[in-house]
Amino acid sequence: MMPPKGIFTISLDFELFWGVRDNRSLDSYGENIRKVHEIVPRLLEMFDKYGVHCTWTTVGFLFLNNKEELLNNLPDIAPGYTNTNFDPYPYIHNNSLEPIYHFAPDLVKQIASYPGQEIGTHTYCHFYTLEEGVTPASFAEDIRMAVKVAREKGHEIHSIVFPRNQYNNAMLDVCYQHGIKTYRGVEQSVIYETRNRTDETLRRRMLRLMDAYINLTGHHTFKINGQKGTILDIPSSRFLRPYSQKLSFLEPFKLNRVIKGLMHASKRGEVFHIWWHPHNFGANTEDNFNGLEKILIKFKQLKDAGLMESLNMYEIYQLNN
């Protein structure tokens, strides 16, 4: 009997300005966001070239066309954050919401038109589930709206990635109750465990940065061991950090770290799962695409050798059910 193939999967946190609104400005980061409208088609072409399947977890607002349509699709319950800076709804009411930064219905349609590309959810409003003031009820309303709006636009939601990788069992139960089958969990290491902003530390951030270049915590490949009747965890193996000019001398170490993870998964018949945000490619764009292509070339070599295949998150769920 042939050993099982390794599985390569990618999930992208597709969010435009909603993902950085609470800690960046359009003046400082607007160019990165504008370029997403060029980056997404390039990613789709590259994924198609190398036979890569991907889950695009999309902030629900991006399905809409403009501020007027968003105002007609507001949730009945606000998130309830104690830190009101996290709440996007005052921002919505107080700003004109230029579409290039806030909406992307045409990109969503384009993504869905490519083979192997799954439209998932990144919550409706880029919801932080572990911040003070949030309740399962307010999160349930957010997920209800995410699923509803996506369905009205022709997309069934099966997979979720939680903003800032914040989640707990109560929020996972909410997702499953709304028909969501899979989520991206975090790597099995104390430096990656899910926390809110207050409990995050500089030491953990620095260790995660180091781990991108030097193997501190392992490859984080895994076998799928889901149980029927529960939401399936398809955890992250590695965040593909964007190219840094200051750390450019370390770029070969970063790419080698990812490629070794791919090879490890292929030998063990396990899953290797990488992720990033399209807007991460908004600066140093060509360097980021060049690095990604080196990874995909290695995947294609493993695929052609019969050692690996690419599946999106929902396809992995289907394989296991």
C-alpha positions as CSV (number, residue, x, y, z in Angstrom):
1,M,0.0,0.0,0.0
2,M,1.3,3.5,-0.9
3,P,1.8,5.8,2.1
4,P,-0.6,8.7,2.2
5,K,0.4,11.9,0.4
6,G,1.2,15.0,2.3
7,I,-1.2,17.9,2.0
8,F,-0.3,21.5,1.3
9,T,-2.9,24.1,2.2
10,I,-2.9,27.9,2.2
11,S,-5.4,30.2,4.0
12,L,-5.4,33.9,3.4
13,D,-6.8,36.5,5.7
14,F,-8.6,38.8,3.2
15,E,-9.6,41.9,4.9
16,L,-8.5,45.2,3.2
17,F,-8.5,48.1,5.6
18,W,-10.9,46.5,8.1
19,G,-8.0,44.3,9.3
20,V,-5.7,47.2,10.3
21,R,-8.2,50.0,10.9
22,D,-7.7,50.0,14.7
23,N,-3.9,50.3,14.6
24,R,-3.0,51.9,11.2
25,S,-4.2,54.9,9.1
26,L,-4.9,55.2,5.4
27,D,-2.2,57.8,5.2
28,S,0.4,55.3,6.5
29,Y,-0.9,52.1,5.0
30,G,-3.3,53.0,2.2
31,E,-0.9,52.0,-0.6
32,N,-0.6,48.4,0.8
33,I,-4.4,48.2,0.8
34,R,-4.9,49.7,-2.7
35,K,-2.4,47.2,-4.2
36,V,-4.5,44.3,-2.9
37,H,-6.6,44.8,-6.0
38,E,-3.6,43.9,-8.1
39,I,-2.1,41.3,-5.8
40,V,-5.2,39.1,-5.6
41,P,-5.4,38.4,-9.4
42,R,-1.6,37.7,-9.4
43,L,-2.0,35.2,-6.5
44,L,-4.8,33.5,-8.3
45,E,-2.7,33.2,-11.5
46,M,0.2,31.8,-9.5
47,F,-2.0,29.3,-7.6
48,D,-3.5,28.2,-10.9
49,K,-0.1,27.8,-12.5
50,Y,1.1,25.5,-9.7
51,G,-2.1,23.7,-8.9
52,V,-2.5,25.2,-5.4
53,H,-5.8,25.2,-3.6
54,C,-6.5,28.0,-1.1
55,T,-9.1,29.2,1.4
56,W,-9.7,32.9,1.2
57,T,-11.2,33.8,4.6
58,T,-13.0,37.1,3.8
59,V,-14.2,39.9,6.1
60,G,-18.0,40.0,5.4
61,F,-18.0,43.7,4.6
62,L,-16.0,42.9,1.5
63,F,-18.9,41.2,-0.2
64,L,-20.8,44.5,-0.3
65,N,-20.5,47.2,-2.8
66,N,-20.5,50.5,-0.9
67,K,-21.4,52.2,2.4
68,E,-25.1,52.4,1.6
69,E,-25.3,48.6,1.2
70,L,-23.3,48.1,4.4
71,L,-25.7,50.4,6.3
72,N,-28.5,48.2,5.1
73,N,-26.8,45.1,6.4
74,L,-25.8,46.0,10.0
75,P,-26.0,43.4,12.8
76,D,-28.7,43.7,15.4
77,I,-26.1,43.4,18.2
78,A,-22.9,45.4,18.4
79,P,-19.6,43.6,19.4
80,G,-19.7,45.3,22.8
81,Y,-15.9,45.9,23.2
82,T,-14.8,47.7,26.3
83,N,-12.0,49.2,24.2
84,T,-14.2,51.1,21.7
85,N,-11.2,51.5,19.3
86,F,-11.8,47.9,18.3
87,D,-15.4,48.6,17.2
88,P,-15.7,49.4,13.4
89,Y,-19.2,50.6,13.5
90,P,-18.5,54.2,14.7
91,Y,-15.9,54.3,11.9
92,I,-18.5,53.2,9.4
93,H,-20.9,56.0,10.4
94,N,-18.3,58.7,10.5
95,N,-16.4,58.0,7.3
96,S,-17.2,57.9,3.6
97,L,-15.7,54.4,3.1
98,E,-14.0,54.8,-0.3
99,P,-14.6,51.4,-1.9
100,I,-11.0,50.6,-2.9
101,Y,-10.1,50.3,0.8
102,H,-13.3,48.8,2.2
103,F,-15.1,46.6,-0.4
104,A,-14.2,44.0,-2.9
105,P,-17.2,42.2,-4.4
106,D,-15.5,41.8,-7.8
107,L,-12.4,40.3,-6.3
108,V,-14.6,37.8,-4.3
109,K,-16.3,36.8,-7.6
110,Q,-12.9,36.4,-9.3
111,I,-11.5,34.2,-6.5
112,A,-14.6,31.9,-6.6
113,S,-14.2,31.5,-10.4
114,Y,-10.8,29.8,-10.1
115,P,-10.6,26.0,-9.4
116,G,-9.7,24.9,-5.9
117,Q,-10.3,28.4,-4.3
118,E,-12.6,28.4,-1.3
119,I,-14.4,31.5,0.0
120,G,-14.4,31.3,3.8
121,T,-15.1,33.9,6.5
122,H,-12.8,36.1,8.5
123,T,-16.0,37.1,10.5
124,Y,-18.4,39.8,9.4
125,C,-16.6,42.9,10.9
126,H,-13.1,41.5,11.7
127,F,-14.4,40.5,15.1
128,Y,-12.0,40.0,18.1
129,T,-13.5,37.2,20.1
130,L,-11.3,37.4,23.2
131,E,-11.4,41.1,23.9
132,E,-13.1,42.4,27.0
133,G,-16.9,43.1,26.6
134,V,-17.5,40.5,23.9
135,T,-20.1,37.8,24.5
136,P,-21.1,34.6,22.6
137,A,-24.4,36.4,21.7
138,S,-22.7,39.3,20.0
139,F,-20.3,37.0,18.2
140,A,-23.2,34.8,17.1
141,E,-24.9,37.8,15.5
142,D,-21.7,38.7,13.7
143,I,-21.4,35.1,12.3
144,R,-25.1,35.1,11.4
145,M,-24.5,38.2,9.3
146,A,-21.3,36.8,7.7
147,V,-23.1,33.7,6.6
148,K,-26.2,35.5,5.5
149,V,-24.5,38.2,3.4
150,A,-22.1,35.6,1.8
151,R,-25.1,33.4,0.9
152,E,-27.0,36.3,-0.6
153,K,-23.9,36.9,-2.8
154,G,-23.9,33.2,-3.9
155,H,-21.3,31.8,-1.5
156,E,-21.7,29.1,1.2
157,I,-19.4,29.5,4.2
158,H,-17.7,26.3,5.5
159,S,-14.4,27.6,7.0
160,I,-13.3,30.4,9.3
161,V,-10.2,32.1,10.4
162,F,-10.5,34.2,13.5
163,P,-9.0,37.7,13.4
164,R,-5.8,37.9,15.5
165,N,-6.2,34.1,15.9
166,Q,-8.5,34.7,18.9
167,Y,-11.0,32.0,19.7
168,N,-12.3,29.8,22.5
169,N,-14.6,26.8,22.7
170,A,-17.7,28.9,23.1
171,M,-17.0,30.7,19.9
172,L,-16.2,27.5,18.1
173,D,-19.6,26.1,19.1
174,V,-21.2,29.3,17.7
175,C,-19.5,28.7,14.4
176,Y,-20.5,25.1,14.2
177,Q,-24.1,26.0,15.0
178,H,-24.0,28.3,11.9
179,G,-22.8,25.6,9.6
180,I,-19.1,26.3,9.7
181,K,-17.1,23.1,9.5
182,T,-13.4,24.1,9.8
183,Y,-11.2,26.7,11.5
184,R,-7.6,27.5,11.4
185,G,-6.2,26.9,14.9
186,V,-2.7,27.9,16.1
187,E,0.6,26.1,16.3
188,Q,1.1,23.9,19.3
189,S,3.5,26.1,21.2
190,V,3.2,28.5,24.1
191,I,4.5,31.3,21.9
192,Y,1.5,30.9,19.5
193,E,-1.3,30.1,22.0
194,T,-4.3,32.3,21.4
195,R,-4.6,35.4,23.6
196,N,-6.2,38.9,23.7
197,R,-4.2,42.0,23.1
198,T,-3.7,42.9,26.8
199,D,-2.1,39.5,27.5
200,E,0.2,39.6,24.4
201,T,3.9,40.2,25.3
202,L,6.9,41.6,23.4
203,R,8.8,38.4,24.3
204,R,6.3,36.2,22.5
205,R,6.3,38.4,19.5
206,M,10.1,38.4,19.3
207,L,10.2,34.6,19.7
208,R,7.7,34.2,16.8
209,L,9.8,36.4,14.7
210,M,12.9,34.3,15.4
211,D,10.9,31.1,14.8
212,A,10.2,32.4,11.2
213,Y,13.9,32.1,10.4
214,I,15.2,29.5,12.9
215,N,13.5,26.3,13.9
216,L,12.6,27.0,17.5
217,T,9.3,25.1,17.8
218,G,9.2,22.4,15.1
219,H,7.6,22.1,11.7
220,H,4.0,22.0,13.0
221,T,2.9,19.5,10.4
222,F,0.0,17.3,11.5
223,K,-2.5,14.5,10.7
224,I,-6.2,15.3,10.6
225,N,-7.9,13.7,13.6
226,G,-11.3,15.3,13.6
227,Q,-14.4,13.9,15.2
228,K,-17.7,13.9,13.4
229,G,-20.2,16.4,14.9
230,T,-17.6,18.9,15.8
231,I,-15.8,21.7,14.0
232,L,-12.5,20.6,12.5
233,D,-9.2,22.3,13.5
234,I,-6.8,22.7,10.6
235,P,-4.1,24.5,12.5
236,S,-1.4,26.8,11.1
237,S,2.0,25.4,10.4
238,R,3.6,28.8,9.6
239,F,2.9,32.4,9.0
240,L,4.6,33.5,5.8
241,R,6.2,36.7,7.0
242,P,6.4,39.4,4.4
243,Y,9.8,40.3,2.9
244,S,11.7,42.8,5.1
245,Q,14.4,45.0,3.6
246,K,16.0,45.2,7.0
247,L,16.1,41.5,7.4
248,S,16.7,40.6,3.7
249,F,19.9,38.8,4.6
250,L,17.7,36.3,6.5
251,E,15.2,35.7,3.6
252,P,16.9,32.4,2.5
253,F,16.5,31.1,6.0
254,K,12.8,32.0,6.1
255,L,12.1,30.3,2.8
256,N,14.2,27.3,3.7
257,R,12.1,27.0,7.0
258,V,8.9,26.8,4.9
259,I,10.4,24.4,2.3
260,K,11.7,22.0,5.0
261,G,8.2,22.0,6.5
262,L,6.7,21.0,3.1
263,M,9.2,18.2,2.8
264,H,8.6,17.0,6.3
265,A,4.9,16.8,5.6
266,S,5.4,15.0,2.4
267,K,7.5,12.3,4.0
268,R,5.1,11.8,6.9
269,G,1.8,12.0,5.0
270,E,0.8,15.1,7.0
271,V,-0.6,18.6,6.4
272,F,1.5,21.7,6.1
273,H,-0.6,24.9,6.3
274,I,0.8,28.4,5.6
275,W,-1.0,31.7,5.8
276,W,-0.6,35.5,5.3
277,H,-2.7,38.5,4.4
278,P,-2.8,39.7,0.7
279,H,-1.9,43.2,1.9
280,N,1.4,41.8,3.3
281,F,2.5,41.8,-0.3
282,G,1.6,45.5,-0.7
283,A,5.2,46.5,0.0
284,N,8.2,44.8,-1.6
285,T,5.7,43.2,-3.9
286,E,8.1,41.6,-6.3
287,D,10.3,40.2,-3.5
288,N,7.3,38.7,-1.8
289,F,6.0,37.0,-5.1
290,N,9.5,35.7,-5.9
291,G,9.7,34.1,-2.4
292,L,6.3,32.6,-2.7
293,E,7.1,31.2,-6.2
294,K,10.1,29.4,-4.8
295,I,7.9,27.7,-2.2
296,L,5.3,26.7,-4.9
297,I,8.0,25.4,-7.2
298,K,9.1,23.0,-4.4
299,F,5.5,22.0,-3.8
300,K,5.0,21.3,-7.6
301,Q,8.1,19.0,-7.5
302,L,6.7,17.1,-4.5
303,K,3.3,16.9,-6.3
304,D,4.8,15.6,-9.5
305,A,6.7,13.0,-7.5
306,G,3.4,11.8,-6.1
307,L,4.3,12.8,-2.5
308,M,2.0,15.8,-2.0
309,E,-1.3,17.3,-3.1
310,S,-3.0,20.7,-2.4
311,L,-6.4,21.0,-0.8
312,N,-8.3,24.0,0.7
313,M,-9.6,23.8,4.2
314,Y,-13.1,22.6,3.3
315,E,-11.6,19.9,1.0
316,I,-9.6,18.6,3.9
317,Y,-12.8,18.4,5.9
318,Q,-14.5,16.5,3.1
319,L,-11.6,14.1,2.9
320,N,-12.1,13.4,6.6
321,N,-15.9,13.0,6.6
